[in-house]
C-alpha cells in the first residue's frame, strides 16, 4: 500500500460540469432556454464564478452558447449537428469494438453481460429509463475496454451530443426491438472475440440509430 498516494475525488469544477451537462442532456434545461445562473447557484450552493467556469466547458462541447453580458443559453439540437456527429461516433464505436475484443479480460466481459441482461429485463418490462441507463453503461464499458484514452475522450465529447437527441424524439417499438436484436448480436461477437464482427455491428448499430432519429426529426418538422 502506497501511503503517499493522494485520494482521488471529483473536484468542485468537475462535479459542476457533470451536473450542468446532465441538466442539458436530459432536457431539464431545454434547447433555447437561458441558463438560470442565480437559481443554479442557490441549488448547488456555489458562487457565480465556479458556475461560469463550468459553463465554459459546456460551451466548448457545443451544449450552451455564451452571450456577452447576457449569460448562457442552451443550444438547439439540429439535423445538421446529428448529420455531422453520428458518422463520426459510429466510426469511433467500430474501432472501440475491435480493440475491446482484443484487450478486455473475461471479468470485464462478464460485467457487460450482466448489464446486457439488465437491459433485456428493462426492455421486457418496458422500463425505458432503466433500459437507456443499461444501454449507455454497455456502450461506455466497451469504449473503456478499448483502453485508448484519445478514443475515449473524443467519443465522450460526441456522445454528449447524441444523448441529447434521445430526449428529443420517441423510440418507436419497431426501433426498440431492432436495437435489442443488434445488441444480442454484439454480445455474441464479443464472447467469440470476433473483433471485426463486433466493430462492424457497433458501427451499423449507431448508423441505424441515426436513421431512426432522422425519421423522427422529419416527422417533427412536418407536424
N, C-alpha and C positions, 0 to 999 in steps of 0.2 A: 504493500500500500504506500502510495506516494503522499506523504503528509504535507508536502509543499504545493500540491496541485490545488488551484483555486476551485471553488464550487461554481459551476456554470448555471446561470439562471437568466431568464429573459430580462433585458433592460427595460426601463420605462418606455424608451423610444420604440423598441421592438414590440412591446405589448400594445402601445397606442396604434402603431401601424397595423398590427394584426386586427385589432378591434374595429378600426375605421374601415379597413379593407373588407371585413366581413359584413359591415353595415351596408356597404355599396354592393358587394357581390350578391348578398342575399336579399337585395331590393328593399331593405329597411330605409335606406336613403335612395330615393328614386331618381332616375335619369332626368336631368334638367333642374333638379331641386338644389337650392342653395344649402350648403353645409351649415347647420345651426351651431356655430362655434361656441357661443355662450352656453347653450343647453348642454352640449357635449362636455365642455369643461366642468360644468357642475356635476354632470353624471359620472364622469371619470375621476373627479377630484384632482384636476390638474389646471395649470395656468395656460394662457393662450400660447405662450412660446413653445412648449413641447408639442402642443396640438398642431400648431402650424408647421413645425418641423416634420411631423408625421404626414401632414397633408402634402408636403413637397414630395415625399416618396410616392404617394398615390398619384400625384400629378405626373411623375416620371413613368408610372405604369399605365398612364392614359385613363385612369379611373375618375379623376377630377381635373377641373381646369381652374387654375389660379387666376383671379381677376384683380388687377391693380386697385387697391383701396376698396375692394368690394368682396373680399373673402374668396371662397372657393365654391364651385358649382359642380355637381355630379355630371359627367359627360353622358351623352346619349349612346345607346348601342345601335350601330348602323349595319346595314347589309355589307357595305364596303369593308368595315372592320372585320366582320366574320369571314368575308371572302379572302381577305388578306391573311387572317390568322389561322384558320383551320388547316390549310395545306401545310403550313409550317409545323404546327403542332403534330399533325399526322405523321410527318417525316421524322420528327423527334421521337415519337412513340414507336415507330418502326425500328429505329436504331436502338432505343432502350430495350425493346423486346428481345432483339438479337443479343445484346450484351448481357441482359439479365439471365438468359438461358445459360450462358457460359459462366457467369460469376456468382449467381445466387446459390447458397447451400440448401440442403434439404430442409433445415429448420425454417428458413425464410419462406420457402415454397409452401411448407405446411401452414404457416401463418396466413399466407394468401389464400390457400384452400379453405381455411376456416372462414375468412371474410367472404369468400365466394359463396359458401354455404349459407352464411348470414344474409347475403344479398338475395339468394334464391328464396329463402324463407320470407323476406320482406316483400318480394315480388308476389309470392303466393298469397300473402296477407293483404296485398295492395297497399302496403305501407310505403308511400313514396319517399317520405323523409328518411326513413331507415335505409331504403334501397339506395338513394342517392349518396348517403354517407358511406355505406359499404362499397359502392361502386368507386367513389373517389378514393377511398383507402386502398383499394386494389390497384388502381392506376398509379397512385403515389408510391406504393410499395414496389411496383415494377420499375418505376423511374429510379427510385433509390437503389434498387437491385442492380441497375446498370453500373453503379459505382463510378460515375463520371460527374464530377462537380460542375463542369461547364454545361453539360447537357441538362443537368438538374436545374441549374439557375435559369437557363433560357426557357425551359419547359414551365417552370413556376411562373415566370412573368407572363407567358402566353396563356397558361391555363386559367389565370385570373379572369382574363377577358372572355374566354369560352364559358366559364362558370356563370358569368353574369347573364349570358343568353339563356341559360337553363330556366331562370326565373321569369324570362320574358315570354316564353312560349309553353304550351302544354305538351306533355309527352303523350302521344297517341298510344292506344292499346297495341296497335299493329307494330309501331316502332319499339315499344317496350318489349314485346315478345321477340322481335328480331334481335334486340340488344342482348337479351338473355341467351339466345342461341349463339350469338357471336362470342359471348363470354365463356360459354361451355366449350366451344372450340378452342378458345385461347388457353383454357386450363388444360385441355388435352395436349396441346403443343408444349406448354410449359412443363408438364410432367414428363413428356417424352424428350425434353431438352432439344426440341426442334427449333433452333434459333431463327432460321429463315422463315419457317412456317409461322412462328409466333409474331415475328416482326411484320410480316405481310398482313396477318389478321388484325394486329393492332392499328396499322395504318388504315386498312379498309374500314375498321370499326369507327374511327374518327371521321372518315370521309362520309360514311353512311349517316353519322350523327349530323354532319354538316348539311347533307341533303335534306334531312328532316327539318332542321332549323330554317333552311331557306324556304321550304314549303310553308312552314308556319308563318314566316315573315311575309310571304306572298299573300297568304290568306288575310293577315292583319292589314296589309296595305290596301287590299281590295275591299275591306269592310268599311 
